Amino acid sequence: MADENKQERSRWERWQDPYRLVVRNEESLEEVASYKLTLMNVYIAISSLVVLVAIAVVLIVAYTPMKRMIPGFNGADSAELVKIYKDLDSLEQLARQQERYNEGIRRLLVGEVEYAAESPPENQANQEVSEEPVERVQEDEHLRKEVEMEMIRDVTGNQSITPVNVSPHDIPMEQMYFTPPISGSVSLKFDAGDHIGVDIIAPKNTPIKAALDGWVIASDWTMETGNTLAIQHTNNIVTFYKHNSALLKKVGDYVRGGEAIAIIGNTGELTDGPHLHFELWHRGKPINPEDFVNFR
């Protein structure tokens, strides 16, 4: 027992044995500095340094943005990342919709897309389309033209049918009757260089009407103009209805002049209140709607 205590005391004493660390000049062997050390002092110094470094790392991770680089460190950051991913996905969808809308308008203006201005066939689902081309006779051509022009009205508002030997593209716009899309005051007039349409102010929830018979060629949401609808008419005429709160028609629908197609609204970025932005295009060029439509 006495030998064990003596061995333990000798170990403890070895930890306290003094040592001297001498720093000498390599060439002259002159003593530059000396330090009195013990194994215990060295152990305490190294342990303290490790503890201080560990504390500093924990503080940096806990109170700086570096914690976001550690997966699962903070649940709130994970929720924020999920929200960012959802917002990014929504923006990507909006960008794809905007691209489709722009491509459709481009094809329309350059004449790559054409829609026949005739009434939609009845019982279309029960009709079988033959793959073989059908040769049109002269009587069929006349009937088709009559159907195309049956709803074109003169300036007095009376319904009339254009003679069969006159093409819809030959009808002057002055002889066509345009239904006012909405009745109200014009807050911003047409300007070919800056504002290619007119803004009409009307009460909330007022229905927007189609100016002429035609086919809906665009019915979508854009970042700048909100809920936007476009209609292809005869005589190479296209009308646009923008900033609506809701759209009542979809692409491919056939609408009659005066039929409700949307609800007035304030959607999109380029707006400062409920109104309708109405554009009238003829042969790929914007024209002043007030020359042909009475909004009052």
C-alpha positions as CSV (number, residue, x, y, z in Angstrom):
1,M,0.0,0.0,0.0
2,A,2.8,2.4,0.8
3,D,4.5,1.6,-2.5
4,E,1.3,2.5,-4.4
5,N,0.9,5.8,-2.5
6,K,4.5,6.6,-3.2
7,Q,4.0,5.8,-6.9
8,E,0.9,8.0,-7.1
9,R,2.7,10.9,-5.4
10,S,5.6,10.5,-7.8
11,R,3.2,10.9,-10.8
12,W,1.6,14.0,-9.3
13,E,5.0,15.4,-8.6
14,R,6.1,14.7,-12.2
15,W,3.2,16.9,-13.4
16,Q,4.5,19.7,-11.1
17,D,8.2,19.3,-12.0
18,P,9.5,22.6,-13.3
19,Y,10.9,22.8,-16.8
20,R,12.5,25.7,-18.6
21,L,11.9,26.6,-22.2
22,V,14.9,28.4,-23.6
23,V,14.9,30.2,-26.9
24,R,18.4,30.6,-28.4
25,N,19.9,32.3,-31.5
26,E,20.7,29.6,-34.0
27,E,24.0,31.1,-35.0
28,S,25.5,32.5,-31.8
29,L,23.5,30.3,-29.4
30,E,22.8,33.4,-27.4
31,E,19.8,33.0,-25.1
32,V,16.9,35.2,-26.4
33,A,14.2,34.2,-24.0
34,S,13.4,31.5,-21.4
35,Y,10.1,30.4,-19.8
36,K,9.5,28.3,-16.7
37,L,6.9,25.7,-17.4
38,T,5.3,22.6,-15.8
39,L,3.3,19.8,-17.5
40,M,0.2,21.0,-15.5
41,N,0.5,24.6,-16.8
42,V,0.8,23.3,-20.4
43,Y,-2.2,21.1,-20.0
44,I,-4.3,23.9,-18.5
45,A,-3.3,26.3,-21.2
46,I,-4.1,23.9,-24.1
47,S,-7.5,22.9,-22.5
48,S,-8.5,26.5,-22.0
49,L,-7.6,27.3,-25.6
50,V,-9.8,24.4,-26.9
51,V,-12.7,25.5,-24.7
52,L,-12.5,29.1,-25.8
53,V,-12.4,28.1,-29.5
54,A,-15.4,25.8,-29.0
55,I,-17.4,28.6,-27.3
56,A,-16.5,31.0,-30.1
57,V,-17.6,28.6,-32.8
58,V,-20.9,28.0,-31.0
59,L,-21.6,31.8,-30.7
60,I,-20.7,32.4,-34.3
61,V,-23.1,29.7,-35.5
62,A,-25.9,30.7,-33.2
63,Y,-25.9,34.5,-33.8
64,T,-24.7,34.9,-37.4
65,P,-26.2,33.9,-40.8
66,M,-23.7,31.1,-40.9
67,K,-26.3,28.9,-39.1
68,R,-28.3,28.8,-42.4
69,M,-25.5,26.8,-43.9
70,I,-26.1,24.0,-41.4
71,P,-29.1,21.8,-42.5
72,G,-31.8,21.4,-39.8
73,F,-30.2,23.9,-37.4
74,N,-33.2,26.2,-37.4
75,G,-36.7,25.1,-38.3
76,A,-37.9,28.6,-39.1
77,D,-35.2,28.9,-41.8
78,S,-36.5,25.7,-43.3
79,A,-40.0,27.1,-43.5
80,E,-38.7,30.3,-45.1
81,L,-36.8,28.2,-47.7
82,V,-40.0,26.3,-48.5
83,K,-41.9,29.6,-49.0
84,I,-39.1,30.9,-51.2
85,Y,-39.3,27.8,-53.3
86,K,-43.0,28.1,-53.7
87,D,-42.7,31.8,-54.7
88,L,-40.1,30.9,-57.2
89,D,-42.3,28.1,-58.7
90,S,-45.2,30.6,-59.0
91,L,-43.0,33.1,-60.7
92,E,-41.8,30.5,-63.2
93,Q,-45.4,29.6,-64.0
94,L,-46.3,33.3,-64.5
95,A,-43.2,33.7,-66.8
96,R,-44.4,30.7,-68.9
97,Q,-47.9,32.1,-69.1
98,Q,-46.5,35.5,-70.1
99,E,-44.4,33.8,-72.8
100,R,-47.4,31.9,-74.2
101,Y,-49.4,35.1,-74.2
102,N,-46.7,37.1,-76.0
103,E,-46.2,34.4,-78.6
104,G,-50.0,34.3,-79.3
105,I,-50.1,38.0,-79.8
106,R,-47.0,38.0,-82.0
107,R,-48.5,35.3,-84.2
108,L,-51.7,37.2,-84.4
109,L,-50.2,40.5,-85.4
110,V,-47.9,38.9,-88.0
111,G,-50.8,37.0,-89.5
112,E,-49.7,33.5,-88.6
113,V,-53.0,32.7,-86.8
114,E,-56.3,33.1,-88.6
115,Y,-59.8,32.3,-87.2
116,A,-62.9,32.0,-89.4
117,A,-65.6,34.5,-88.4
118,E,-68.5,32.1,-88.7
119,S,-71.0,30.8,-86.2
120,P,-69.9,27.7,-84.3
121,P,-71.4,24.5,-85.6
122,E,-74.3,23.0,-83.7
123,N,-74.0,19.4,-82.3
124,Q,-70.3,19.5,-83.1
125,A,-69.6,16.6,-80.8
126,N,-71.9,14.4,-82.8
127,Q,-70.4,15.3,-86.2
128,E,-67.7,13.2,-87.8
129,V,-65.0,15.0,-89.8
130,S,-64.0,13.3,-93.0
131,E,-60.3,13.2,-93.6
132,E,-60.9,13.6,-97.4
133,P,-60.9,17.2,-98.7
134,V,-64.4,18.4,-99.7
135,E,-64.7,20.5,-102.8
136,R,-66.8,23.6,-102.3
137,V,-69.4,24.6,-104.9
138,Q,-70.3,28.2,-105.7
139,E,-73.6,28.0,-103.7
140,D,-71.8,26.8,-100.6
141,E,-69.3,29.8,-100.9
142,H,-72.2,32.2,-101.1
143,L,-73.9,30.6,-98.1
144,R,-70.7,30.7,-96.1
145,K,-70.2,34.4,-96.8
146,E,-73.8,35.2,-95.8
147,V,-73.3,33.4,-92.5
148,E,-70.0,35.3,-91.9
149,M,-71.7,38.7,-92.4
150,E,-75.1,38.0,-90.9
151,M,-74.4,40.0,-87.7
152,I,-72.6,43.0,-89.2
153,R,-74.7,46.1,-88.8
154,D,-74.6,49.5,-90.5
155,V,-74.1,52.8,-88.7
156,T,-77.8,53.1,-87.9
157,G,-77.8,50.0,-85.8
158,N,-80.1,48.1,-88.2
159,Q,-79.2,44.5,-88.9
160,S,-78.2,43.9,-92.5
161,I,-76.6,41.3,-94.7
162,T,-73.8,42.2,-97.1
163,P,-74.2,41.1,-100.7
164,V,-72.5,37.8,-101.4
165,N,-70.1,39.3,-103.9
166,V,-68.5,41.5,-101.2
167,S,-65.7,40.0,-99.0
168,P,-65.7,40.8,-95.3
169,H,-62.2,42.4,-95.7
170,D,-63.7,45.0,-98.1
171,I,-66.2,46.4,-95.7
172,P,-65.2,49.9,-94.4
173,M,-65.0,50.1,-90.6
174,E,-67.3,53.1,-90.7
175,Q,-70.1,50.8,-91.9
176,M,-69.7,48.4,-89.0
177,Y,-71.6,48.7,-85.8
178,F,-69.4,48.4,-82.7
179,T,-71.1,47.6,-79.4
180,P,-69.6,49.7,-76.6
181,P,-67.8,47.3,-74.3
182,I,-68.8,49.5,-71.4
183,S,-70.5,52.8,-70.8
184,G,-68.5,55.4,-68.8
185,S,-66.1,58.3,-69.0
186,V,-62.8,58.1,-70.8
187,S,-60.0,58.8,-68.3
188,L,-57.1,58.3,-70.7
189,K,-57.4,58.8,-74.5
190,F,-55.6,57.0,-77.4
191,D,-52.0,57.9,-78.1
192,A,-50.3,56.0,-80.9
193,G,-46.9,56.6,-79.4
194,D,-47.6,55.9,-75.8
195,H,-51.1,54.6,-75.0
196,I,-52.5,52.4,-77.8
197,G,-56.0,52.3,-76.4
198,V,-58.6,54.1,-74.2
199,D,-59.3,53.7,-70.4
200,I,-62.9,53.8,-69.5
201,I,-64.1,54.3,-65.8
202,A,-67.2,52.5,-64.7
203,P,-68.8,51.2,-61.4
204,K,-67.4,48.1,-59.7
205,N,-68.7,44.7,-61.0
206,T,-69.8,46.2,-64.3
207,P,-69.8,43.6,-67.1
208,I,-67.6,44.0,-70.1
209,K,-69.2,43.3,-73.5
210,A,-67.8,42.1,-76.8
211,A,-67.6,44.9,-79.4
212,L,-68.3,42.6,-82.3
213,D,-68.9,38.9,-83.0
214,G,-65.8,36.8,-83.0
215,W,-63.6,34.1,-81.5
216,V,-61.7,34.5,-78.2
217,I,-58.0,34.1,-79.1
218,A,-56.5,35.0,-75.7
219,S,-57.9,34.7,-72.2
220,D,-55.2,34.8,-69.6
221,W,-53.4,36.7,-66.8
222,T,-50.3,38.9,-67.5
223,M,-48.2,40.6,-65.0
224,E,-48.7,44.1,-66.5
225,T,-52.3,44.0,-67.7
226,G,-53.8,41.5,-65.3
227,N,-56.8,39.5,-66.6
228,T,-56.7,40.1,-70.3
229,L,-59.0,38.9,-73.1
230,A,-58.7,39.3,-76.9
231,I,-61.2,38.6,-79.7
232,Q,-60.6,38.0,-83.4
233,H,-63.3,39.6,-85.6
234,T,-64.0,39.8,-89.3
235,N,-62.4,42.4,-91.4
236,N,-59.0,41.7,-89.8
237,I,-60.1,43.4,-86.6
238,V,-58.9,42.4,-83.1
239,T,-60.1,43.9,-79.8
240,F,-58.3,43.7,-76.4
241,Y,-60.0,44.0,-73.0
242,K,-57.5,44.5,-70.1
243,H,-57.3,44.8,-66.3
244,N,-60.5,42.8,-65.7
245,S,-61.3,41.3,-62.3
246,A,-62.7,38.1,-63.9
247,L,-62.8,36.6,-67.3
248,L,-66.1,34.9,-68.4
249,K,-64.8,33.3,-71.7
250,K,-61.9,31.0,-72.6
251,V,-59.8,30.6,-75.7
252,G,-61.8,29.1,-78.5
253,D,-65.2,30.4,-77.4
254,Y,-67.4,32.2,-80.0
255,V,-69.0,35.3,-78.7
256,R,-71.7,37.7,-80.1
257,G,-71.4,41.4,-80.1
258,G,-72.9,42.8,-76.8
259,E,-72.3,39.5,-75.0
260,A,-70.7,39.7,-71.5
261,I,-67.1,38.5,-71.6
262,A,-65.5,39.8,-68.4
263,I,-66.0,41.9,-65.3
264,I,-64.4,45.3,-64.8
265,G,-61.4,45.3,-62.4
266,N,-58.1,46.6,-61.3
267,T,-55.7,43.7,-62.0
268,G,-52.1,44.0,-63.2
269,E,-49.3,46.5,-62.5
270,L,-50.2,49.2,-65.1
271,T,-53.4,50.4,-63.3
272,D,-54.4,52.7,-60.6
273,G,-58.1,51.9,-60.1
274,P,-61.1,49.9,-61.5
275,H,-61.4,50.6,-65.3
276,L,-61.3,48.9,-68.7
277,H,-58.4,49.4,-71.0
278,F,-59.8,48.8,-74.5
279,E,-57.7,48.4,-77.7
280,L,-58.9,48.2,-81.3
281,W,-56.5,46.8,-83.9
282,H,-57.1,46.7,-87.7
283,R,-54.7,44.8,-90.0
284,G,-52.1,44.6,-87.3
285,K,-52.1,48.3,-86.3
286,P,-53.8,50.0,-83.3
287,I,-56.4,52.6,-84.1
288,N,-58.3,55.1,-82.0
289,P,-61.4,53.3,-80.6
290,E,-63.3,56.6,-80.1
291,D,-63.4,57.0,-83.9
292,F,-65.8,54.0,-84.1
293,V,-67.2,53.4,-80.6
294,N,-69.4,55.7,-78.4
295,F,-68.6,55.0,-74.8
296,R,-71.1,57.4,-73.3
